[in-house]
Amino acid sequence: MQLTDTVPATWEKGYNNYGPWLKEKYKGHRVFKVIVDGGFTCPNRDGSKGYGGCTYCNVDSFTPSVSRNAPTVREQVIQGMERARNGNKADKFIIYFQPNTNTYAPAHYLKMMYDEALSYGTEDIVGLSVGTRPDCIDAEKIALLESYTDRFDVDLEMGMESIYNDTLNQINRGCSHEELIKALALTQNTKLDVCVHTIFGFPWETKEMMLKYADEINRHAQIKFVKFHHLHIVEGSVMGVKYKREPFKLFSIDEYADFLCELLPLVRPDIIIQRLFGLSDRELLIAPNWGLKKSEIQYYIDQRIISRGVVQGSAL
């Protein structure tokens, strides 16, 4: 089936895909994200809000010894850029503070960390991306991130996870949906590019409940990027223990692809989709194991979207 003529040429697959968008924005350069671990923790892990973290998280991957033994931020950037140049032929880079909560510190400490990460090879670094929780954002930290926008594109990535407080409570999120709304309000009229991360497939949420995520995302004009993940169960998590004792329903790849085919037409067409699914390391993954590599899952989902003529935003 041919895609409708209303789909921009850069979309390729019927949705506003991050890869082609990056290529167009940076004039054909190969742009790669370099992941940096700043050694941060999380407020519902260190006791300020709770212990144990979100129930889907791998607790072992957040132990302090990992941070203590990690290379310096500068070393991580240098090594990451070299790997991307050699393995992915990348020539431009986005420095991505990903693990844990990367605004969970005083602003002066965050500035020191961000400055160190951006101090190497700045002619090849085009962006800064910071992953965090909505309850660890305030006006001072927004101003700090904005201070980099004269030199870099700056993405602020926040975990929405679910729009339902009942779900957030059940997964020990330690953060309400209202706190996300408050954080989004702080990003209005800023130069920051806002990304929200969602998880689909909590067993107590129905398909109709999950489709309503699109309405909530659409109503916030400052949201530029989204990351959609399906729920997967990993070793070292509370959910992992519960799943082994009494398995519960998770998405099959067919069910998830079909769900995305219903979701995408409901998503504002200007929103850029950075991910359609998440994937844990094989040695940590308990379920669902779809038996496919990341590239194979991407191809499978894309083919389902194309074959059905799905177009992002077409139902709005």
BALOBA-1460 file (C-alpha; in Angstrom, 3 decimals):
// residues 316
<rec num="1" residu="m" x="0.000" y="0.000" z="0.000"/>
<rec num="2" residu="q" x="1.316" y="3.449" z="-0.923"/>
<rec num="3" residu="l" x="1.561" y="6.148" z="1.707"/>
<rec num="4" residu="t" x="-0.703" y="9.123" z="1.287"/>
<rec num="5" residu="d" x="0.627" y="12.132" z="-0.613"/>
<rec num="6" residu="t" x="0.282" y="14.229" z="2.547"/>
<rec num="7" residu="v" x="3.268" y="12.514" z="4.156"/>
<rec num="8" residu="p" x="6.441" y="14.645" z="3.914"/>
<rec num="9" residu="a" x="9.255" y="13.005" z="1.967"/>
<rec num="10" residu="t" x="11.515" y="13.067" z="5.034"/>
<rec num="11" residu="w" x="9.113" y="10.837" z="6.961"/>
<rec num="12" residu="e" x="9.787" y="7.763" z="4.794"/>
<rec num="13" residu="k" x="7.593" y="5.446" z="6.888"/>
<rec num="14" residu="g" x="4.389" y="7.344" z="7.575"/>
<rec num="15" residu="y" x="5.584" y="8.942" z="10.787"/>
<rec num="16" residu="n" x="7.854" y="11.808" z="11.771"/>
<rec num="17" residu="n" x="10.977" y="9.713" z="12.284"/>
<rec num="18" residu="y" x="13.951" y="11.044" z="14.271"/>
<rec num="19" residu="g" x="16.669" y="9.631" z="11.995"/>
<rec num="20" residu="p" x="15.622" y="11.407" z="8.777"/>
<rec num="21" residu="w" x="14.812" y="14.523" z="10.800"/>
<rec num="22" residu="l" x="18.364" y="14.620" z="12.186"/>
<rec num="23" residu="k" x="19.849" y="14.116" z="8.738"/>
<rec num="24" residu="e" x="17.825" y="16.988" z="7.296"/>
<rec num="25" residu="k" x="18.434" y="19.318" z="10.245"/>
<rec num="26" residu="y" x="22.190" y="18.790" z="10.212"/>
<rec num="27" residu="k" x="22.508" y="18.936" z="6.428"/>
<rec num="28" residu="g" x="23.385" y="15.311" z="5.780"/>
<rec num="29" residu="h" x="25.852" y="14.845" z="8.652"/>
<rec num="30" residu="r" x="25.756" y="11.540" z="10.534"/>
<rec num="31" residu="v" x="24.698" y="12.546" z="14.035"/>
<rec num="32" residu="f" x="25.146" y="10.109" z="16.922"/>
<rec num="33" residu="k" x="24.215" y="10.295" z="20.609"/>
<rec num="34" residu="v" x="27.101" y="9.745" z="23.016"/>
<rec num="35" residu="i" x="25.783" y="8.405" z="26.328"/>
<rec num="36" residu="v" x="27.354" y="9.862" z="29.468"/>
<rec num="37" residu="d" x="26.885" y="8.570" z="33.010"/>
<rec num="38" residu="g" x="27.258" y="11.481" z="35.404"/>
<rec num="39" residu="g" x="27.011" y="9.273" z="38.481"/>
<rec num="40" residu="f" x="23.634" y="10.686" z="39.524"/>
<rec num="41" residu="t" x="21.065" y="8.827" z="41.600"/>
<rec num="42" residu="c" x="17.299" y="9.233" z="41.910"/>
<rec num="43" residu="p" x="15.031" y="10.706" z="44.614"/>
<rec num="44" residu="n" x="12.975" y="7.535" z="44.968"/>
<rec num="45" residu="r" x="16.124" y="5.480" z="45.244"/>
<rec num="46" residu="d" x="18.223" y="7.451" z="47.719"/>
<rec num="47" residu="g" x="15.470" y="7.829" z="50.335"/>
<rec num="48" residu="s" x="14.397" y="11.427" z="49.755"/>
<rec num="49" residu="k" x="11.158" y="10.093" z="48.239"/>
<rec num="50" residu="g" x="11.599" y="6.368" z="48.627"/>
<rec num="51" residu="y" x="13.829" y="3.367" z="48.140"/>
<rec num="52" residu="g" x="14.147" y="0.741" z="45.437"/>
<rec num="53" residu="g" x="13.283" y="2.966" z="42.518"/>
<rec num="54" residu="c" x="10.547" y="2.343" z="39.957"/>
<rec num="55" residu="t" x="9.420" y="-1.275" z="39.963"/>
<rec num="56" residu="y" x="10.453" y="-1.830" z="36.329"/>
<rec num="57" residu="c" x="14.034" y="-0.599" z="36.906"/>
<rec num="58" residu="n" x="17.058" y="-2.860" z="37.195"/>
<rec num="59" residu="v" x="18.313" y="-1.952" z="40.664"/>
<rec num="60" residu="d" x="21.765" y="-3.505" z="40.102"/>
<rec num="61" residu="s" x="22.482" y="-1.157" z="37.213"/>
<rec num="62" residu="f" x="22.243" y="1.839" z="39.552"/>
<rec num="63" residu="t" x="24.641" y="0.742" z="42.301"/>
<rec num="64" residu="p" x="27.084" y="3.403" z="43.520"/>
<rec num="65" residu="s" x="30.114" y="1.244" z="42.638"/>
<rec num="66" residu="v" x="29.256" y="1.530" z="38.946"/>
<rec num="67" residu="s" x="29.460" y="5.287" z="39.166"/>
<rec num="68" residu="r" x="32.648" y="5.205" z="41.223"/>
<rec num="69" residu="n" x="34.401" y="2.969" z="38.698"/>
<rec num="70" residu="a" x="33.178" y="4.797" z="35.607"/>
<rec num="71" residu="p" x="35.603" y="6.919" z="33.565"/>
<rec num="72" residu="t" x="35.385" y="10.679" z="34.005"/>
<rec num="73" residu="v" x="32.739" y="12.531" z="32.039"/>
<rec num="74" residu="r" x="35.381" y="13.876" z="29.668"/>
<rec num="75" residu="e" x="36.819" y="10.376" z="29.130"/>
<rec num="76" residu="q" x="33.341" y="9.008" z="28.409"/>
<rec num="77" residu="v" x="32.782" y="11.706" z="25.791"/>
<rec num="78" residu="i" x="36.150" y="11.128" z="24.117"/>
<rec num="79" residu="q" x="35.727" y="7.346" z="24.064"/>
<rec num="80" residu="g" x="32.093" y="7.543" z="22.959"/>
<rec num="81" residu="m" x="32.859" y="9.893" z="20.087"/>
<rec num="82" residu="e" x="35.701" y="7.685" z="18.899"/>
<rec num="83" residu="r" x="33.519" y="4.577" z="18.978"/>
<rec num="84" residu="a" x="30.809" y="6.380" z="17.040"/>
<rec num="85" residu="r" x="33.299" y="7.634" z="14.454"/>
<rec num="86" residu="n" x="34.810" y="4.190" z="13.949"/>
<rec num="87" residu="g" x="31.704" y="2.042" z="14.270"/>
<rec num="88" residu="n" x="28.956" y="4.293" z="12.923"/>
<rec num="89" residu="k" x="30.897" y="6.740" z="10.733"/>
<rec num="90" residu="a" x="29.418" y="9.584" z="12.790"/>
<rec num="91" residu="d" x="30.796" y="13.070" z="12.378"/>
<rec num="92" residu="k" x="28.505" y="15.118" z="14.633"/>
<rec num="93" residu="f" x="27.470" y="14.316" z="18.188"/>
<rec num="94" residu="i" x="24.792" y="14.910" z="20.806"/>
<rec num="95" residu="i" x="26.046" y="14.466" z="24.369"/>
<rec num="96" residu="y" x="23.351" y="12.494" z="26.165"/>
<rec num="97" residu="f" x="23.222" y="12.367" z="29.971"/>
<rec num="98" residu="q" x="21.022" y="9.270" z="30.176"/>
<rec num="99" residu="p" x="21.363" y="7.028" z="33.267"/>
<rec num="100" residu="n" x="19.386" y="8.004" z="36.365"/>
<rec num="101" residu="t" x="18.184" y="11.575" z="37.042"/>
<rec num="102" residu="n" x="20.543" y="14.058" z="35.438"/>
<rec num="103" residu="t" x="19.193" y="17.226" z="37.040"/>
<rec num="104" residu="y" x="19.192" y="15.760" z="40.546"/>
<rec num="105" residu="a" x="21.872" y="18.062" z="41.982"/>
<rec num="106" residu="p" x="22.374" y="21.787" z="42.655"/>
<rec num="107" residu="a" x="22.567" y="23.920" z="39.512"/>
<rec num="108" residu="h" x="26.219" y="24.855" z="40.074"/>
<rec num="109" residu="y" x="27.187" y="21.163" z="40.179"/>
<rec num="110" residu="l" x="25.155" y="20.430" z="37.055"/>
<rec num="111" residu="k" x="26.907" y="23.264" z="35.248"/>
<rec num="112" residu="m" x="30.271" y="21.779" z="36.110"/>
<rec num="113" residu="m" x="29.197" y="18.397" z="34.725"/>
<rec num="114" residu="y" x="27.652" y="19.749" z="31.529"/>
<rec num="115" residu="d" x="30.612" y="22.072" z="30.911"/>
<rec num="116" residu="e" x="33.043" y="19.187" z="31.257"/>
<rec num="117" residu="a" x="31.055" y="17.057" z="28.811"/>
<rec num="118" residu="l" x="30.865" y="19.814" z="26.217"/>
<rec num="119" residu="s" x="34.486" y="20.958" z="26.507"/>
<rec num="120" residu="y" x="35.947" y="18.340" z="24.155"/>
<rec num="121" residu="g" x="35.659" y="18.570" z="20.364"/>
<rec num="122" residu="t" x="33.035" y="21.281" z="20.538"/>
<rec num="123" residu="e" x="33.205" y="21.858" z="16.790"/>
<rec num="124" residu="d" x="31.720" y="18.379" z="16.322"/>
<rec num="125" residu="i" x="29.233" y="18.502" z="19.209"/>
<rec num="126" residu="v" x="25.886" y="19.884" z="18.068"/>
<rec num="127" residu="g" x="23.643" y="19.065" z="21.010"/>
<rec num="128" residu="l" x="23.139" y="18.368" z="24.694"/>
<rec num="129" residu="s" x="20.395" y="15.973" z="25.798"/>
<rec num="130" residu="v" x="19.526" y="15.602" z="29.489"/>
<rec num="131" residu="g" x="17.281" y="12.845" z="30.818"/>
<rec num="132" residu="t" x="15.499" y="13.492" z="34.087"/>
<rec num="133" residu="r" x="12.333" y="13.256" z="36.181"/>
<rec num="134" residu="p" x="9.696" y="16.021" z="36.217"/>
<rec num="135" residu="d" x="10.052" y="16.465" z="39.986"/>
<rec num="136" residu="c" x="13.740" y="17.346" z="39.590"/>
<rec num="137" residu="i" x="13.170" y="20.359" z="37.341"/>
<rec num="138" residu="d" x="12.883" y="23.962" z="38.517"/>
<rec num="139" residu="a" x="13.284" y="27.448" z="37.065"/>
<rec num="140" residu="e" x="16.987" y="27.658" z="37.949"/>
<rec num="141" residu="k" x="17.768" y="24.406" z="36.127"/>
<rec num="142" residu="i" x="15.700" y="25.455" z="33.115"/>
<rec num="143" residu="a" x="17.716" y="28.690" z="32.987"/>
<rec num="144" residu="l" x="20.966" y="26.711" z="33.187"/>
<rec num="145" residu="l" x="19.976" y="24.475" z="30.274"/>
<rec num="146" residu="e" x="18.841" y="27.511" z="28.289"/>
<rec num="147" residu="s" x="22.287" y="29.078" z="28.762"/>
<rec num="148" residu="y" x="23.699" y="26.439" z="26.388"/>
<rec num="149" residu="t" x="21.217" y="27.077" z="23.571"/>
<rec num="150" residu="d" x="23.346" y="29.788" z="21.954"/>
<rec num="151" residu="r" x="25.929" y="27.089" z="21.113"/>
<rec num="152" residu="f" x="24.031" y="23.800" z="21.100"/>
<rec num="153" residu="d" x="20.594" y="22.351" z="20.546"/>
<rec num="154" residu="v" x="19.414" y="21.321" z="24.007"/>
<rec num="155" residu="d" x="16.878" y="18.536" z="24.630"/>
<rec num="156" residu="l" x="15.220" y="18.076" z="28.010"/>
<rec num="157" residu="e" x="13.900" y="14.508" z="28.267"/>
<rec num="158" residu="m" x="11.412" y="13.763" z="31.021"/>
<rec num="159" residu="g" x="9.812" y="10.494" z="32.025"/>
<rec num="160" residu="m" x="6.050" y="10.685" z="31.689"/>
<rec num="161" residu="e" x="5.756" y="6.884" z="31.816"/>
<rec num="162" residu="s" x="1.971" y="6.950" z="32.371"/>
<rec num="163" residu="i" x="-0.668" y="9.668" z="32.480"/>
<rec num="164" residu="y" x="-2.474" y="7.896" z="35.311"/>
<rec num="165" residu="n" x="-1.516" y="8.530" z="38.937"/>
<rec num="166" residu="d" x="-2.815" y="5.105" z="39.919"/>
<rec num="167" residu="t" x="-0.218" y="3.550" z="37.612"/>
<rec num="168" residu="l" x="2.524" y="5.877" z="38.837"/>
<rec num="169" residu="n" x="1.729" y="4.833" z="42.402"/>
<rec num="170" residu="q" x="1.703" y="1.131" z="41.530"/>
<rec num="171" residu="i" x="5.137" y="1.345" z="39.904"/>
<rec num="172" residu="n" x="6.594" y="3.297" z="42.857"/>
<rec num="173" residu="r" x="7.338" y="6.243" z="40.583"/>
<rec num="174" residu="g" x="7.432" y="8.732" z="43.448"/>
<rec num="175" residu="c" x="6.195" y="11.400" z="41.051"/>
<rec num="176" residu="s" x="2.678" y="12.423" z="40.028"/>
<rec num="177" residu="h" x="1.385" y="13.368" z="36.603"/>
<rec num="178" residu="e" x="0.653" y="16.836" z="37.985"/>
<rec num="179" residu="e" x="4.387" y="17.261" z="38.608"/>
<rec num="180" residu="l" x="5.008" y="16.573" z="34.916"/>
<rec num="181" residu="i" x="2.427" y="19.222" z="33.989"/>
<rec num="182" residu="k" x="4.188" y="21.681" z="36.313"/>
<rec num="183" residu="a" x="7.573" y="20.918" z="34.739"/>
<rec num="184" residu="l" x="6.135" y="21.307" z="31.240"/>
<rec num="185" residu="a" x="4.749" y="24.704" z="32.236"/>
<rec num="186" residu="l" x="8.296" y="25.801" z="33.117"/>
<rec num="187" residu="t" x="9.436" y="24.957" z="29.583"/>
<rec num="188" residu="q" x="6.895" y="27.169" z="27.852"/>
<rec num="189" residu="n" x="8.514" y="29.906" z="25.751"/>
<rec num="190" residu="t" x="11.993" y="28.447" z="26.236"/>
<rec num="191" residu="k" x="14.484" y="27.437" z="23.553"/>
<rec num="192" residu="l" x="14.645" y="23.911" z="24.945"/>
<rec num="193" residu="d" x="13.415" y="20.961" z="22.900"/>
<rec num="194" residu="v" x="11.221" y="18.889" z="25.207"/>
<rec num="195" residu="c" x="10.993" y="15.100" z="24.926"/>
<rec num="196" residu="v" x="8.663" y="12.878" z="26.959"/>
<rec num="197" residu="h" x="9.117" y="9.161" z="27.510"/>
<rec num="198" residu="t" x="6.155" y="6.799" z="27.882"/>
<rec num="199" residu="i" x="5.729" y="3.099" z="28.688"/>
<rec num="200" residu="f" x="2.861" y="1.114" z="27.195"/>
<rec num="201" residu="g" x="1.647" y="-2.235" z="28.462"/>
<rec num="202" residu="f" x="1.151" y="-1.970" z="32.216"/>
<rec num="203" residu="p" x="-1.200" y="-4.927" z="32.662"/>
<rec num="204" residu="w" x="-3.909" y="-2.959" z="34.481"/>
<rec num="205" residu="e" x="-4.153" y="-0.310" z="31.727"/>
<rec num="206" residu="t" x="-6.549" y="-1.061" z="28.853"/>
<rec num="207" residu="k" x="-5.840" y="-0.228" z="25.215"/>
<rec num="208" residu="e" x="-8.336" y="2.628" z="25.408"/>
<rec num="209" residu="m" x="-6.500" y="4.045" z="28.418"/>
<rec num="210" residu="m" x="-3.161" y="3.870" z="26.619"/>
<rec num="211" residu="l" x="-4.482" y="5.530" z="23.457"/>
<rec num="212" residu="k" x="-5.424" y="8.542" z="25.598"/>
<rec num="213" residu="y" x="-1.708" y="9.211" z="26.146"/>
<rec num="214" residu="a" x="-1.764" y="10.820" z="22.695"/>
<rec num="215" residu="d" x="-4.380" y="13.389" z="23.767"/>
<rec num="216" residu="e" x="-2.270" y="14.392" z="26.752"/>
<rec num="217" residu="i" x="0.918" y="14.698" z="24.684"/>
<rec num="218" residu="n" x="-0.843" y="16.654" z="21.938"/>
<rec num="219" residu="r" x="-2.155" y="19.353" z="24.254"/>
<rec num="220" residu="h" x="1.335" y="20.501" z="25.247"/>
<rec num="221" residu="a" x="2.727" y="22.480" z="22.326"/>
<rec num="222" residu="q" x="6.222" y="22.548" z="23.840"/>
<rec num="223" residu="i" x="6.608" y="18.771" z="23.435"/>
<rec num="224" residu="k" x="8.780" y="18.302" z="20.355"/>
<rec num="225" residu="f" x="9.975" y="14.698" z="20.761"/>
<rec num="226" residu="v" x="8.517" y="11.484" z="22.161"/>
<rec num="227" residu="k" x="9.958" y="8.093" z="23.020"/>
<rec num="228" residu="f" x="7.466" y="5.240" z="23.053"/>
<rec num="229" residu="h" x="8.487" y="2.055" z="24.881"/>
<rec num="230" residu="h" x="6.667" y="-1.181" z="25.518"/>
<rec num="231" residu="l" x="6.896" y="-2.587" z="29.034"/>
<rec num="232" residu="h" x="9.633" y="-5.156" z="29.347"/>
<rec num="233" residu="i" x="10.582" y="-7.051" z="32.479"/>
<rec num="234" residu="v" x="14.232" y="-7.206" z="33.477"/>
<rec num="235" residu="e" x="16.380" y="-9.041" z="35.987"/>
<rec num="236" residu="g" x="17.040" y="-7.133" z="39.196"/>
<rec num="237" residu="s" x="13.690" y="-5.319" z="39.172"/>
<rec num="238" residu="v" x="10.716" y="-5.653" z="41.527"/>
<rec num="239" residu="m" x="8.531" y="-6.415" z="38.530"/>
<rec num="240" residu="g" x="10.987" y="-9.121" z="37.532"/>
<rec num="241" residu="v" x="10.521" y="-10.882" z="40.865"/>
<rec num="242" residu="k" x="6.733" y="-10.604" z="40.627"/>
<rec num="243" residu="y" x="6.684" y="-11.812" z="37.015"/>
<rec num="244" residu="k" x="8.703" y="-14.914" z="37.843"/>
<rec num="245" residu="r" x="6.311" y="-15.767" z="40.665"/>
<rec num="246" residu="e" x="3.156" y="-15.100" z="38.652"/>
<rec num="247" residu="p" x="3.575" y="-14.096" z="34.967"/>
<rec num="248" residu="f" x="1.203" y="-11.429" z="33.667"/>
<rec num="249" residu="k" x="0.134" y="-10.330" z="30.207"/>
<rec num="250" residu="l" x="2.686" y="-8.422" z="28.102"/>
<rec num="251" residu="f" x="2.621" y="-7.270" z="24.479"/>
<rec num="252" residu="s" x="3.517" y="-9.750" z="21.748"/>
<rec num="253" residu="i" x="5.296" y="-8.082" z="18.845"/>
<rec num="254" residu="d" x="2.139" y="-8.366" z="16.706"/>
<rec num="255" residu="e" x="0.001" y="-6.823" z="19.419"/>
<rec num="256" residu="y" x="2.439" y="-3.981" z="19.955"/>
<rec num="257" residu="a" x="2.779" y="-3.248" z="16.226"/>
<rec num="258" residu="d" x="-1.021" y="-3.217" z="15.944"/>
<rec num="259" residu="f" x="-1.261" y="-0.888" z="18.944"/>
<rec num="260" residu="l" x="1.186" y="1.558" z="17.353"/>
<rec num="261" residu="c" x="-0.876" y="1.495" z="14.171"/>
<rec num="262" residu="e" x="-3.824" y="2.762" z="16.237"/>
<rec num="263" residu="l" x="-1.757" y="5.230" z="18.272"/>
<rec num="264" residu="l" x="0.207" y="7.028" z="15.536"/>
<rec num="265" residu="p" x="-2.817" y="8.524" z="13.737"/>
<rec num="266" residu="l" x="-3.747" y="10.146" z="17.070"/>
<rec num="267" residu="v" x="-0.334" y="11.814" z="17.573"/>
<rec num="268" residu="r" x="0.218" y="15.417" z="16.458"/>
<rec num="269" residu="p" x="2.087" y="15.281" z="13.133"/>
<rec num="270" residu="d" x="4.721" y="17.858" z="14.127"/>
<rec num="271" residu="i" x="5.947" y="15.680" z="17.015"/>
<rec num="272" residu="i" x="9.168" y="13.837" z="16.174"/>
<rec num="273" residu="i" x="9.276" y="10.210" z="17.272"/>
<rec num="274" residu="q" x="12.691" y="9.256" z="18.596"/>
<rec num="275" residu="r" x="11.728" y="5.667" z="19.443"/>
<rec num="276" residu="l" x="8.805" y="3.335" z="18.862"/>
<rec num="277" residu="f" x="9.968" y="0.648" z="21.302"/>
<rec num="278" residu="g" x="12.554" y="-0.084" z="23.973"/>
<rec num="279" residu="l" x="14.870" y="-3.043" z="24.265"/>
<rec num="280" residu="s" x="16.819" y="-4.331" z="27.250"/>
<rec num="281" residu="d" x="20.146" y="-6.135" z="27.055"/>
<rec num="282" residu="r" x="19.521" y="-9.812" z="26.272"/>
<rec num="283" residu="e" x="21.218" y="-10.998" z="29.462"/>
<rec num="284" residu="l" x="18.838" y="-8.866" z="31.554"/>
<rec num="285" residu="l" x="15.606" y="-9.402" z="29.619"/>
<rec num="286" residu="i" x="13.022" y="-11.713" z="31.181"/>
<rec num="287" residu="a" x="10.003" y="-10.896" z="28.999"/>
<rec num="288" residu="p" x="8.681" y="-10.318" z="26.438"/>
<rec num="289" residu="n" x="11.407" y="-11.991" z="24.409"/>
<rec num="290" residu="w" x="10.443" y="-11.462" z="20.788"/>
<rec num="291" residu="g" x="13.511" y="-13.343" z="19.546"/>
<rec num="292" residu="l" x="14.582" y="-10.512" z="17.265"/>
<rec num="293" residu="k" x="17.441" y="-8.020" z="17.136"/>
<rec num="294" residu="k" x="16.730" y="-4.306" z="17.527"/>
<rec num="295" residu="s" x="17.000" y="-3.673" z="13.775"/>
<rec num="296" residu="e" x="14.673" y="-6.602" z="13.077"/>
<rec num="297" residu="i" x="12.045" y="-5.297" z="15.503"/>
<rec num="298" residu="q" x="12.271" y="-1.854" z="13.907"/>
<rec num="299" residu="y" x="11.832" y="-3.360" z="10.436"/>
<rec num="300" residu="y" x="8.899" y="-5.526" z="11.556"/>
<rec num="301" residu="i" x="7.037" y="-2.587" z="13.091"/>
<rec num="302" residu="d" x="7.797" y="-0.268" z="10.186"/>
<rec num="303" residu="q" x="6.514" y="-2.816" z="7.680"/>
<rec num="304" residu="r" x="3.276" y="-3.181" z="9.650"/>
<rec num="305" residu="i" x="2.836" y="0.613" z="9.677"/>
<rec num="306" residu="i" x="3.560" y="0.913" z="5.944"/>
<rec num="307" residu="s" x="1.410" y="-2.040" z="4.908"/>
<rec num="308" residu="r" x="-1.574" y="-0.530" z="6.707"/>
<rec num="309" residu="g" x="-1.055" y="2.921" z="5.270"/>
<rec num="310" residu="v" x="-0.791" y="4.435" z="8.748"/>
<rec num="311" residu="v" x="-0.029" y="8.163" z="8.816"/>
<rec num="312" residu="q" x="0.876" y="10.031" z="11.981"/>
<rec num="313" residu="g" x="-1.795" y="12.585" z="12.885"/>
<rec num="314" residu="s" x="-4.242" y="11.454" z="10.207"/>
<rec num="315" residu="a" x="-7.065" y="10.910" z="12.734"/>
<rec num="316" residu="l" x="-6.860" y="14.428" z="14.185"/>
